């Protein structure tokens, strides 16, 4: 992923809350000597320097992980298209504006370990408990090990030890404050999916940058 200096993350205090707020991404496992990597859309939880998730045992990603444990988890969200005319303010010619898309993207690199109830009893159930507590806190739910012991053997857990992070927050950092605030007004007026989140990122990065 190319990251221009204007779009570079402000640090862990920026990318970590973004990932925690968007706990759904694409897990990519290259394997060895494959024509294409295995790409799996999945829910996950981030705890410290570890990502935890579970998948059905039949998922082809486990073959790729047996070949090579290196993975990349890609999370992209809060995107909004910015029309060309929005890039012009005051007497500037709106036809000369350059359209773009605002978005946040974080890629977590790491080494994956596969967890199996058959090999390590309780390991997959522990992943499920962490996911449930994070994704649906406050909802009463039966303990997976007690309520669904047989079904636990049909899934495998994955724990990813994060070894690197690449983050990009493309929210108009290449233009001055006046142009960014003008885009914020237009995002708020349009009110489409992602517009409020994108506007909030622009204002946050102006305040923090």
HUSULGI-V100479 format. One record per helix or strand of 2 or more residues. SS is the DSSP state (H for helix, E for strand). FROM is the first residue (numbers start at 1). LEN is the number of residues. If there is no record, write none. Layout:
# HUSULGI-V100479
{{SS,FROM,LEN} {SS,FROM,LEN}}
This chain:
# HUSULGI-V100479
{{H,5,3} {H,12,10} {E,24,6} {E,38,6} {E,45,3} {E,50,7} {H,61,7} {E,70,13} {H,84,4} {H,94,3} {E,100,16} {H,123,13} {H,144,4} {H,151,4} {E,155,16} {H,177,14} {H,195,14}}
